[in-house]
């Protein structure tokens, strides 16, 4: 992962990971950590909590081991900072430095849900200072959280998972993106880098109108390069150059509903467009989500094993 971020030569397979692999029940008979109820966490004994954390860590590691992932996105599926820290400690104890470990760490304002879209749109014009102040509070919270892990060796970086775009276009115009997103995005990436952490900027949809603005904020990588949003991997690679590594672009829609021939063609296209010159990490254009046939992901994974080799 780190070699890809730095556009360094890689021997062997192009790095691969998935932001989330939800099919753990089908793959290994384990409920995915994000699907577990932690409502009784406060009633658990110390021993019960430790067993729960051990099992969650095993679930993440099993996924990475079975599918050759280079990274684990550790979901904050337990209560309290000490429990999160303990979960990371267990993963490190069990797997050493084998995997790039990251957590969510985005302070930027995502596009609002449909139930608030009109309200937020009006507020952007009528009370922009309120939204900006709120984003700055989130920025401070993210940097304060990261500071607690600085120098511990438990985390390598953060996935910035605020979505900005529809399939047709960004929610924000480029001008509005400069006002409501860019300052905090630039600041949080800079802050993480100064602490020694890498940053992956995730957003689905059509990022092309704001791609240069995202690149100017200097993330180490951009995910998910959504083909369902019209994002062409080869074109983004041409525009980005070595300013950021690229992650994703295998069409999730085809994985779920396309023919095997279409899936094969799309996977090989992503490898063909992404691998030359390095700076590419192979993954789906979103995640391995609930409802995606496991056999389709395993087909994709098999093609990576066979063809994703430098």
C-alpha positions as CSV (number, residue, x, y, z in Angstrom):
1,X,0.0,0.0,0.0
2,X,2.7,2.5,1.0
3,X,4.8,1.7,-2.1
4,X,1.7,2.4,-4.2
5,X,1.0,5.7,-2.4
6,X,4.6,6.7,-3.1
7,X,4.6,5.5,-6.7
8,X,7.5,3.2,-5.9
9,X,8.2,0.0,-8.0
10,X,6.3,-3.1,-6.8
11,X,7.3,-6.7,-7.4
12,X,4.5,-9.2,-7.4
13,X,0.8,-8.5,-7.2
14,X,-0.6,-5.0,-7.5
15,X,-1.9,-4.1,-4.0
16,X,-5.5,-5.0,-3.3
17,X,-8.0,-4.3,-0.6
18,X,-11.7,-3.5,-0.1
19,X,-12.9,-0.6,2.0
20,X,-15.5,-3.0,3.5
21,X,-16.0,-6.7,2.9
22,X,-19.4,-7.4,4.3
23,X,-19.8,-11.0,3.2
24,X,-18.0,-12.5,6.2
25,X,-20.9,-14.7,7.3
26,X,-20.9,-16.5,3.9
27,X,-17.1,-16.5,3.6
28,X,-16.2,-17.7,7.2
29,X,-19.3,-18.0,9.2
30,X,-18.7,-14.7,11.2
31,X,-21.0,-11.8,11.5
32,X,-19.3,-8.7,10.1
33,X,-18.3,-6.3,12.9
34,X,-20.5,-3.5,11.5
35,X,-23.5,-5.8,11.7
36,X,-23.1,-6.7,15.4
37,X,-25.1,-5.1,18.1
38,X,-23.0,-3.6,20.8
39,X,-26.0,-2.4,22.8
40,X,-25.0,-4.7,25.7
41,X,-21.3,-3.5,25.7
42,X,-21.8,-1.7,29.0
43,X,-23.2,-4.8,30.6
44,X,-20.3,-7.0,29.5
45,X,-17.6,-8.2,31.9
46,X,-14.0,-7.3,31.1
47,X,-13.5,-10.9,29.9
48,X,-16.5,-10.8,27.6
49,X,-15.4,-7.5,26.1
50,X,-11.9,-8.9,25.5
51,X,-13.4,-12.0,23.8
52,X,-15.6,-9.8,21.6
53,X,-12.6,-7.7,20.6
54,X,-10.5,-10.8,19.8
55,X,-13.3,-12.1,17.6
56,X,-13.7,-8.8,15.8
57,X,-10.0,-8.7,15.2
58,X,-10.0,-12.2,13.8
59,X,-12.8,-11.3,11.4
60,X,-10.8,-8.4,9.9
61,X,-7.6,-10.5,9.7
62,X,-9.4,-13.6,8.2
63,X,-10.7,-11.4,5.4
64,X,-7.4,-9.8,4.7
65,X,-5.6,-13.2,4.7
66,X,-8.1,-15.1,2.5
67,X,-8.3,-12.4,-0.1
68,X,-4.8,-11.1,-0.2
69,X,-5.7,-7.6,1.0
70,X,-2.8,-5.2,1.8
71,X,-4.9,-3.1,4.2
72,X,-7.6,-3.4,6.8
73,X,-10.2,-0.6,7.3
74,X,-11.0,-1.0,11.0
75,X,-14.6,0.1,11.7
76,X,-15.3,1.8,15.0
77,X,-17.6,-1.0,16.0
78,X,-16.9,-0.8,19.8
79,X,-17.7,1.8,22.4
80,X,-15.0,4.1,23.8
81,X,-11.5,5.2,22.9
82,X,-9.9,2.6,25.1
83,X,-11.8,-0.2,23.4
84,X,-10.9,1.1,19.9
85,X,-7.3,1.3,21.0
86,X,-7.4,-2.3,22.4
87,X,-8.9,-3.5,19.1
88,X,-6.1,-2.0,17.1
89,X,-3.6,-3.5,19.6
90,X,-5.0,-7.0,19.1
91,X,-4.9,-6.7,15.3
92,X,-1.2,-5.6,15.5
93,X,-0.4,-8.4,18.0
94,X,-1.9,-11.0,15.7
95,X,-0.7,-9.7,12.4
96,X,2.3,-7.5,13.1
97,X,3.0,-5.0,10.2
98,X,1.5,-7.3,7.6
99,X,-1.4,-4.9,6.9
100,X,-1.9,-1.2,6.5
101,X,-4.3,-0.3,9.3
102,X,-6.7,2.6,8.9
103,X,-9.8,4.1,10.4
104,X,-12.4,6.6,9.2
105,X,-11.2,10.2,9.8
106,X,-13.1,12.6,7.6
107,X,-14.2,16.0,9.0
108,X,-15.5,17.4,5.7
109,X,-19.1,18.0,4.9
110,X,-20.7,15.3,2.8
111,X,-23.6,15.9,0.4
112,X,-26.7,15.8,2.7
113,X,-29.3,13.1,2.6
114,X,-32.5,13.6,0.7
115,X,-34.4,14.5,3.8
116,X,-32.1,17.5,4.5
117,X,-31.0,18.5,1.0
118,X,-33.3,21.4,0.7
119,X,-32.6,22.7,4.2
120,X,-28.8,22.4,3.8
121,X,-28.9,24.0,0.4
122,X,-30.7,27.0,1.7
123,X,-28.4,27.2,4.7
124,X,-25.3,27.3,2.4
125,X,-26.6,30.6,1.1
126,X,-28.3,32.0,4.2
127,X,-25.9,30.9,7.0
128,X,-22.7,29.7,5.5
129,X,-20.7,30.7,8.6
130,X,-22.7,28.2,10.7
131,X,-21.8,25.3,8.4
132,X,-18.2,26.3,8.2
133,X,-17.9,26.6,12.0
134,X,-19.4,23.2,12.4
135,X,-16.9,21.7,9.9
136,X,-14.1,23.4,11.7
137,X,-15.2,21.7,15.0
138,X,-15.2,18.3,13.2
139,X,-11.7,19.2,11.9
140,X,-10.4,19.7,15.5
141,X,-12.1,16.5,16.6
142,X,-10.4,14.4,13.9
143,X,-7.0,15.9,14.5
144,X,-7.3,15.4,18.3
145,X,-8.3,11.8,17.8
146,X,-5.4,11.2,15.4
147,X,-3.0,12.8,17.9
148,X,-3.8,10.1,20.4
149,X,-2.4,7.5,18.0
150,X,0.6,9.5,16.9
151,X,3.8,7.4,17.3
152,X,2.0,4.4,18.7
153,X,2.4,2.3,15.5
154,X,-1.2,1.2,15.8
155,X,-2.6,3.2,12.8
156,X,-1.0,3.9,9.4
157,X,-3.6,6.2,8.1
158,X,-7.2,7.4,7.7
159,X,-9.9,6.8,5.1
160,X,-11.8,10.0,4.5
161,X,-15.3,8.7,3.7
162,X,-17.5,11.8,3.1
163,X,-19.3,11.4,-0.2
164,X,-19.7,14.5,-2.4
165,X,-21.2,13.3,-5.7
166,X,-24.2,11.9,-7.5
167,X,-23.6,9.7,-10.5
168,X,-24.3,12.7,-12.7
169,X,-22.3,15.4,-11.0
170,X,-21.1,16.6,-7.6
171,X,-23.6,18.0,-5.1
172,X,-21.4,21.0,-4.7
173,X,-20.5,23.3,-7.6
174,X,-16.7,23.8,-7.8
175,X,-17.2,27.3,-6.3
176,X,-19.2,25.9,-3.4
177,X,-16.8,23.0,-3.0
178,X,-14.0,25.6,-2.5
179,X,-16.0,27.2,0.3
180,X,-17.5,24.3,2.2
181,X,-15.1,21.4,1.7
182,X,-11.6,22.3,0.5
183,X,-10.4,24.3,3.5
184,X,-11.1,21.4,6.0
185,X,-10.1,18.7,3.5
186,X,-6.7,20.4,2.9
187,X,-6.2,21.0,6.6
188,X,-7.1,17.5,7.8
189,X,-4.8,15.8,5.2
190,X,-2.0,18.2,6.1
191,X,-2.5,17.5,9.8
192,X,-2.5,13.8,9.3
193,X,0.7,13.9,7.2
194,X,2.5,16.0,9.8
195,X,1.6,13.3,12.4
196,X,3.0,10.6,10.0
197,X,-0.4,9.2,8.8
198,X,-1.5,8.6,5.2
199,X,-4.9,9.8,3.9
200,X,-7.2,8.1,1.4
201,X,-10.0,10.3,0.1
202,X,-13.1,8.3,-0.7
203,X,-16.1,9.6,-2.6
204,X,-18.5,7.8,-5.0
205,X,-20.1,9.3,-8.1
206,X,-18.9,11.7,-10.8
207,X,-15.9,13.4,-9.2
208,X,-14.5,14.8,-12.5
209,X,-15.7,18.5,-12.0
210,X,-13.9,18.6,-8.6
211,X,-11.0,16.2,-9.3
212,X,-8.4,19.0,-9.5
213,X,-9.6,20.5,-6.3
214,X,-9.3,17.2,-4.5
215,X,-5.9,16.6,-5.9
216,X,-4.8,20.1,-4.8
217,X,-5.6,19.0,-1.2
218,X,-2.8,16.4,-1.6
219,X,-4.4,13.1,-0.4
220,X,-2.1,10.1,-0.7
221,X,-4.8,8.2,-2.7
222,X,-8.3,8.7,-4.1
223,X,-11.0,6.0,-3.9
224,X,-13.4,4.8,-5.5
225,X,-13.2,6.1,-9.1
226,X,-16.8,5.1,-9.7
227,X,-17.4,4.0,-13.3
228,X,-21.2,4.2,-12.6
229,X,-20.5,7.9,-12.2
230,X,-18.7,8.1,-15.5
231,X,-15.2,8.1,-14.0
232,X,-12.6,6.7,-16.5
233,X,-9.6,5.3,-14.7
234,X,-7.1,5.9,-17.5
235,X,-8.2,9.5,-17.8
236,X,-7.9,10.1,-14.0
237,X,-4.5,8.5,-14.0
238,X,-3.4,10.8,-16.8
239,X,-4.7,13.9,-14.9
240,X,-3.4,12.9,-11.5
241,X,0.0,11.7,-12.6
242,X,2.0,11.1,-9.5
243,X,0.1,13.5,-7.3
244,X,-2.1,10.7,-5.8
245,X,-2.4,7.0,-6.0
246,X,-5.7,5.6,-7.4
247,X,-7.9,2.9,-5.8
248,X,-10.8,1.1,-7.3
249,X,-12.8,1.3,-10.5
250,X,-14.1,-2.3,-10.8
251,X,-17.8,-1.7,-11.6
252,X,-19.9,-2.9,-8.6
253,X,-23.0,-2.8,-10.8
254,X,-21.6,-5.3,-13.2
255,X,-20.3,-7.5,-10.3
256,X,-23.9,-7.8,-9.1
257,X,-25.9,-7.9,-12.3
258,X,-23.6,-8.3,-15.3
259,X,-22.7,-11.4,-17.2
260,X,-19.5,-13.3,-16.3
261,X,-18.0,-12.1,-19.6
262,X,-18.8,-8.5,-18.7
263,X,-17.3,-8.9,-15.2
264,X,-14.2,-10.5,-16.6
265,X,-13.8,-7.7,-19.2
266,X,-14.3,-5.0,-16.6
267,X,-11.8,-6.5,-14.1
268,X,-9.1,-6.9,-16.8
269,X,-9.8,-3.3,-18.0
270,X,-9.2,-1.9,-14.5
271,X,-6.0,-3.8,-14.2
272,X,-4.9,-2.7,-17.6
273,X,-5.7,0.9,-17.0
274,X,-4.5,1.1,-13.4
275,X,-1.3,-0.9,-13.2
276,X,1.1,0.8,-15.7
277,X,3.6,3.0,-13.9
278,X,2.4,2.0,-10.4
279,X,0.4,4.2,-8.1
280,X,-2.6,1.9,-8.3
281,X,-4.5,-0.2,-5.7
282,X,-7.0,-2.7,-7.1
283,X,-10.5,-2.8,-5.6
284,X,-14.2,-2.5,-6.4
285,X,-15.7,0.9,-7.1
286,X,-17.4,0.9,-3.7
287,X,-17.1,-2.1,-1.4
288,X,-18.1,-5.8,-1.2
289,X,-21.5,-5.0,0.1
290,X,-24.4,-7.1,1.5
291,X,-26.3,-8.6,-1.5
292,X,-23.3,-8.8,-3.8
293,X,-22.8,-12.5,-4.8
294,X,-19.7,-13.8,-3.1
295,X,-18.9,-15.9,-6.1
296,X,-18.6,-12.7,-8.2
297,X,-16.1,-11.1,-5.8
298,X,-14.2,-14.4,-5.8
299,X,-14.2,-14.4,-9.6
300,X,-12.8,-10.8,-9.5
301,X,-10.2,-11.9,-6.9
302,X,-9.2,-14.9,-9.0
303,X,-8.6,-12.6,-12.0
304,X,-6.4,-10.4,-9.8
305,X,-4.4,-13.4,-8.7
306,X,-3.8,-14.4,-12.3
307,X,-3.4,-11.1,-14.1
308,X,-2.6,-8.5,-11.5
309,X,1.1,-9.2,-11.3
310,X,3.9,-6.8,-12.2
